[in-house]
Amino acid sequence: MITEIAQIEIHPGQEQQFEEAVAKALPYFLAADGCDGVDLHRSVEHPSRYRLMVRWETVEHHTVTFRASESFAKWRALAGPHFATPPQVEHVHSVLAP
């Protein structure tokens, strides 16, 4: 299992609209081939900073299959207008879990 971590800076004052956009886009992620779940976290210290964490079977399920899909385009159409800068994305895998 791979976790995509996208750090997303949004325009200040658009936090509620961004969270609503992600909620609307949630079905696009959950229906994607290889997706095993999504979490959205908001920074306490930087309230316009979020981390979207998506669990994928493989990196390719995210970078190839999902990004080439209509679902990805729909997600970006909903959330993208709120981005202050392009998201910073990395993929991680667990090396230690209790």
N, C-alpha and C positions, 0 to 999 in steps of 0.2 A: 504494500500500500504506500502511495506517495501522497504527500500533502502539498498542495499549491498554497503559497502564502503571498497574497497580493496586498501590498501596502498602498492605500488609496488616500490621497489628500483631496478633500473636496473644498468647494468654495464656502467660506464661513457664512453661516446663516442658512445653509441649505441642508443641514444635517437631517431634519425630519423628512424632507423630500427625497433625499438620497436613501434613507432607510426604507421608505415606502417603495422606491424604485427597486431596491434589492428584493424586498418581499414579493413584488410582482414578478420579478425575474426568477425567483427560486424554482418554480416548476421547470424552467428551461435547463437549469443545472441538474435537477433530480432526474429528469428524463434522459439525460445525456448518457450515451454508452460509456461505461466505466466509472461513472460518478457514484460515490458511496456516501455523500453527505456534504453539507455546507454549514459553516458557522460565520457570523459576522461579529467582529469585536470592535468597540469604539474606545479610543484612548481616553484615559481620565485626564492626563496632563495636557493633551493636545486634542480637544474635542472635535476638530475637523479632520482628524486622522483615523482611519479605519484599517483593519486587517480582515480581509476576506480569506477564509481558509476552506479549501475545497479538497476533499479526499478523492483521489483517483486510483484506479487499479494500476496504471502505468503513466509515465510522463507523456507518452504519445496519445493517450486518451484525452489529455488536455491540449497539448500543443498541436496535434495533427487533427484528430477527430472532432473535438469540440470547437476549436478555433476556426475550422473550415465549415462549420454548420450554420444554418439559419438561426438556431437558438443563440449562438454567440452574437450574431448581428443584432438580435432582438435584445439581448442583455445589454449590449453596448448602447443601443438606442435609448434604453430606459435610464441607465446609470451614467453613461458618458457625459451628458450635459452638466453633471455636477462635479466632474473631475477638475481640480485646479491644475494638476500636472498629470502626465501619464502614470499609470500604476507601475510600481516596482514589483516584479514578480520573481519568485524563486520557488524551487521544488525541494522538499526535504523528505527524509524518511527517518523513522524512529530508530534510535540506537539504544535507548534505555527507557523502559516504561515499567512502573510498579505493577 
